Amino acid sequence: MGRNKPVLAFFIILIVFLLVGGGLGAFVLPELVPVNTAAELNENDNTEVEERDIELNEENQELTARHPALENDLVGVVEQVGPAIVQITTIRETVGYDFFMRQFRQEVPGEGSGVVFDSEGYILTNNHVVENAQTISVIFPGKEEKEFTGEVIGTDSVTDLAVIKIDCEDDVPVAELGDSDKLKVGEVAIAIGNPYGLSNSVTVGVISALGRSIPLQEGTELTNIIQTDAAINPGNSGGGLINGRGEVIGINTAIIRDAQGIGFAIPINDARKIAEELIEKGYIERPWMGIIGGTVTGTIAAEYDLPIEKGVFVMDVMPDSPADRAGLMTEDIIYEVNGEPINTMNDLIRDIQNREVGETLEISIYRDQEEMTIEVELEARPQD
């Protein structure tokens, strides 16, 4: 009998545990899960459910508004915009030399992309796609590819944008332009173009960053640029960066060599303004001072015994430029414009870009360890 005591005790504990546990379950569970199903709810409960459904529906609408990619699947977006993204092929004539140094002319083919943004046949692309091209062909995608001859309406090397036009008797597909000022980092980004001649290729990523600046050529840079990880390759230049609603939000323009997932596009709001002026004038009028400079750093200042550790060191002054006529000289150090500090060459570039042609600037400089102020009247930047 003594051997059965542990077994009896075990069963007594188990019974007590079940009784206590059942009581706790009856007390606690109604607070954790709903007791009734929707079919068993009374009229008041049904009203509460309808109100919750309305709230959830409103939340879903807000979510869709915040994430436009949810409005359309990618296939629908590509079908909507793809026909308006064209392939651009060019022929440039260059001079070559044979083994005996005899000169000969050769034709060099080029490829890029473009966005049809007007029913009259106007197309946005990059300046470097059509620059110095003798012939331009525009090819629309599709089973029956249509090819047109393109004419350059205007180019702008500073923003690397150009507008070309085709003569089209029939209606052509036109891309819808979005609002790049409303972009947010993390939004879906779809790049459509013709990388390596592969017509209407599609890559997908996100907006990685906004407001980037990248150097373009000596003394100029692209500012306020969109960064994306949607794959952009040679041939994508001039193609469209698209949002989830099928709107063009940028013109793909550049990549960082040997990097992965770092591409850049010109915001469509900037591109739209440039395109309008190019169509009106054929060129972009910009203020110009006419110097080549470099940024002064603490290391450079110490090495060359310069009077300040920040500013712009004037390396060259363009002949017959506003800077030349105002008396600026090589080895001058610019440190203020109209009383505002200038710490880098990019600071000076941005300052001048935000000015107007004909505006007079007070340039504060150091020359031979002495402070001076020179007035420079900005002129229109030469087209070459």
N, C-alpha and C positions, 0 to 999 in steps of 0.2 A: 504493500500500500504506500509505503514511503517513497517508492520509486515513481509512483504516479502523481505525487504532489507537484513536481515542476510542470508536468503536462497540464494538470488542472489549473495551476496558476497562470500558465500561458493562455489558456482559453478564456479565463476570467478577464485578463488584461485586454485580450483581443476584443471581447464583447464590449467592455467599457470604452475602448478606443472607437469602435464603430458607432456606439450610441452618442458619444461626445462629438465625434467627427460629423455625424449626420446632423446633429443640432447646429454645429458651427456652419455646415454647408447651407442649411436652410436659412441661417441668419445672414451669412456673408454673400452668397452667390447672387441674390437679387440686386446688389449694389454693383456687381461686376459685369453682368451680361443682361440683355433685355429678356424678359420672361416670355413675352408674347411675340408671335409672328405678325406680319403685316395684315394677314387675313383675319386675325383675332382682335385687332385693335378696334376700339370704339370710335365714334364719330369725332370726338375731341382729339384722339390720338392721330386719326387720319389727317386732320387739319395740321397738326404738328409735323407730320411727315411731309405734307405738301410744302409747308414753309421751308423745311430743311432742303427739299429738292430744289426749290427756287434759289435758295442761298448757294447750293452746290453748283447749279447751272450758271449763276452769276460769277462764281469763282472760276469756273472753267472758261467762261468768256474772257475774264481778266487774264487768265493764264495764256490763252490763245493770243490775246493782244500783246502780251509781253514776249511771246515766243512765236513769231510769224511763221517759222518753219512748220508749226503744227497745222497751219491752215491748208497747205498743199503738200502732197508728197513730192519728192524730188523729181520723179518722172514727169509729173504735171508741170513743174517749174521749167524743166528742160524743154519740154514740148512747147511751152508758151514762149520762151525767150530764144531758144536755140536757133530758129530760122532767121533771126535778126542779127546773129553773130556771124560775120562773114570772114572768109579767108582772103588775105591780101598778098599777092605775089608781085615782086618788083624786079626790074633789071637795071643795074647800074653799070655804066661804062668806066673802066679804070685803065690806067696806063701800066703796062708791064715791060720787063726787059728780058731778052733771051740771053743765052750764054755769051754771045758776042756783044752784049750791051746795046743791042738794037731795040729800039722802042717799038712796042706794038700795043694795040688796044684790045681789051678783053671785056666780055660781058660777065658780070657777077650777079647771080640770082639771089633774091632775098625773100623772106616770108614773114608774115605777121597776121594780126587779126584786127577786126574793126567792129564797131557797134553802129548799126543803122538807127539814128535817133529822130529822123524826120522823113515824112512820106515823099518829099521831093528828091530824096536820094542822098541826103547829107549823112556822112559817116564819120564818127570819132575814132581816132587811132593815135598811136604814138608818133612823135616827130621822127624818132630814129628808124621807124618802119619805112617811111617814104622819103626820107632826106636824100637829096641828090639822085633820085630815081628818074631814069629816062622814060620808063614805061611802068604803069601800075595797072594790075588786073584785080578785079573784085569778083570773088566767086561765092555765090550763095549755096548753102548746104542743101542736101536732099538727093533723092534718087536721080532726078534730072537736074544736075548742077547747072545753074545759070551764071554766065560769065559776062562782066561788063568792064569797060575801060574807065579807070578812075582819073579824076583831075584834082590836083592839089588846089584847094581854095585858100588855105593859109596855114602857117606853121608857127610854133612857139618853142624855141629850144630851151627856154627857162623852165617851163613846166613839162617839156617833152610831150606836147600835145599837137595834133594836127587835125584838120578837117579836110576830107576829100569828098568829091561828089561824082555820082554816076547819072547818066541820062537814062531814065527808066520810064517807058511808056505805060507799063502795067503797074498795078499796086505792088509795093514791096513790103515785106514784114518790117514792122517798126518796134523797137524795144521800148518798154515803159521805163522812164527814169524815176528813181526814188528820191529820198531826202537823206543825204549823208550826214546832215547835222543831227539826226535823231539816232544815229548808230550807237550801239552799246557793245562793249567788249564781251565776247562769249556768244554773240549771235551767229547763226549759221551763215556761212559764206560759200557760194558756189562759183567756181571759175569755169568759164566756157571760152574756148579758143581753139587754136590750131597748132599745138606744139609739134615741132619737127614735121610740119605738114600733115599731121593727122587731124583731118577735118572734124570740127565740132566735138572735140574731146571735153569731157566733163570731170572735174575734180571737186571734192567737197571738204570743207573744214569749218573754221570759225573765224570771227574777227579776233585777232590776237592782241592788238593794241591800236590806239588811235593817236593822232597828233605826232607821228614820227617825223624825223628829218633825216634825209640821206643826201650825201654829196652827189652831184650830177656831172659837173665839169668844173674847170678852174674858175673859182670865184662865184659859183652858183650852187644852189642846193634845192632839192624838192622838200617843201615843208608841209605840215599838216597831212601826212600820208597815212593811209590805212595799212596796217600790217595784218597778214593772214597766213594761216598754215595750209590753206588749200593749195595744192601743188601747182606752181607756175613754172613753165619751162620756156626755152627759146621757141618763139612762134606764138606764144600766148600774148605777147606784147600787143597792146591795143584792144584786147578782148575785154569782155565784161566780167565784173565781179557782181554776183547776183545775191539778193536776199531770199528768204523763204517765201515771199509773196510774188516772186518773179519780177522784181524791180531791179534795174541796174543801179548799184550803189557806188561803183568805182570802175576805173579803167586800169586794167592790169599793166604794170609798167616795168618792174625790176625785180631782181632776186639777188641774194647774196651768194656768191660763188662758194661751192664746197659746203654750204649749209643745207640743212634739211628742214623743211617746213617754215621757211622765212621768205615770204614774198610781199610785194608792196603794190598798192593801187592808189591812183589819184582819186580823191573823193569826187563823186559825180556833181555835187553842187559847184565845186571849183571848175570842173571840166565844162559844165554847162555855160558858165560865164565866159570862159575862154573861147568856147565854140561860137557863142553869139558875136563876140567881138571879131573873131577871125572871119566869120561870114560877112560882117559889116565892113571891115577894113582890110582884111587879108593879113593883118599883123597885130601884135599886141604892143601898145605904147606903155613903156615902163620908164621910171626915173633912173638916171645913171650918173655916177660920179666919175668913174674912170680910173680906178687904181687896182693894183694887185697887192694884196697884203697878207700878212701872217699873224697868228696870235702870239702875243708876248706871254711867256710863262715865267715863274720864279727862277727856274733853272737858266733860261735864256737871259733873263735880266742880270743874273749874277755873272754869267759867263762873259757877257758883252758890256757889263757895267752900265746898264740902262737905268734911268732915273725912277721907273715904276715897274711893278711886277705884273700888271695887267694892262691890256690895250691892244692896238693893232699897229704892227710895224709895217710901214709903207715900203714895199719891195720894188714897186715900179709905178710910174705915172704914165698913163696913155697920152701920147702927143695930141694936142688940140682937143683935149677933153675938158669938162668942167673943172676937174681937180687941177689940171695943168694951167688953165687960165686963171684960177684962183691963187696959184702960187704954192700948192702943195708940192713937196719934194720927197725923193727917196730918202729913207732913214728917218723921216718924221714918225712920231708915235702918236696916234690918235687915241685919246682916252675919254672924250666926251663929245656928244652931239646935242646941241641945244640944251646943254646943262645936264643931260642924262648920261650916266656912265656907260662906256663901251669897253667890255672886258675881253671880247673875242672877235674874230673876223665874222663869225656867224651873227653876233650881235649887230655888227655894222650892216651886214647884208639885209637882215630882217628890218632894221630901222629904215634903210633906204627903200626897200620894197613897199613899205607902208606910207611912203611920201608921195607927193604929186609932182609931175613935170612942171618946172618953173619955180618950185619952192626953194627958198634960200635957207641954208643950214649954217649954223655957227659951229665950226669944227675946232675943238680945243686940242692942241697938240703940244708935245715936247720936241724942241729942235735944239740940238747941241746943249742939252741940259737946261734949256730955258723954256718957259711956258709962253704959248702964243695962241691967238684965236684968228681963224681964217674963215671968211664967208665964201661958201660954195653954192652956186645956183645950179640945181639939178636940171639936166636936159633929157630928152628922149633917148633911150638906149639905141645905138645903131643896130640895124637888123642883121648885120654880119658879125 
